[in-house]
Every structure is written in C-alpha cells, then in structure tokens.
Amino acid sequence: MSTDTTASVSTHILDTSIGRPAAAVAVTLAARSGSGAPWAALGGSATDADGRCKDLPALPEGTTHVRLDFETEAYFAAKKQAEAQQDAPRVRDSGAFFPEVAITFAVVPGEHYHVPLLLNPFGYSVYRGS
C-alpha cells in the first residue's frame, strides 16, 4: 500500500499463448533512489493460481526506480513437461526464448503501480495497469 512518502507495486502475469494466468512464476523486486544509486534487493514472491503476486515487499521511502524480475524459464520448462505428459501436439519451441524478463520503471511517492506482464514463449509486453 502506498503512502504519501512511498509508492507501491503489484503485478500479474497472463500467458497469452494459452489465454490463462501464469502460476508459480518467481518474481523479485528491487528498488533504488535515483538513476545512479545502487539497486537494493527487497525480496520476492511467486504468482498464485490467478497469476498474481499479492505479497510483494513494500518499497522504502525515497524509491524512484523499481525493477521487477520474472523468472520465466522454469515456468516454460514446467509447462512443456506438463504438455509432454498429456501427449499434447509437439510444440516447436525449445523452452523459454526469454529465460527471464526484467522490467524497470520510475515511480513517485503516493502512487500505486500495477504492472502486468503479458507473456508467451517468444515475446512479452508490459504496461501500467490500474
């Protein structure tokens, strides 16, 4: 939750190749207090069955930049394994073209930032949601 002196962040992931949320994707959060400042790792979470991270750490006061790191390689490996066990038609992809996705964005105190990730094996898109 944001306050007058901090911003807050939330995210979710939709796997657009299947039209469903991406569950069990590890997400880490880092912050810094200016362009030249070092990144401080704040912790992380994993997406739930709805593809949402509901327990990302709070941002420290003075945060101006945030980075979300999504560990997509393990998600696609598990998805490929599940498809193989179901005798699904063989897919051309060899796993994750993007083994991780790092999204960096600027924040201002008092604002909430919801940053969804639209993901598929060969591409991704992000935007500031509501």
Buried (B, 14 or more C-beta within 10 A) or exposed (E): EBEEEBBBBBBBBBBBBEEEBBBBBBBBBBBBBEEEEEEEEBEBBBBBEEBBBEEBBBBEEEBBBBBBBBBBBBBBEEBBEEBEEEEEEEEEBEBBBBBEBEBEEEBEBEEEBBBBBBBBBEEBEBEEEE
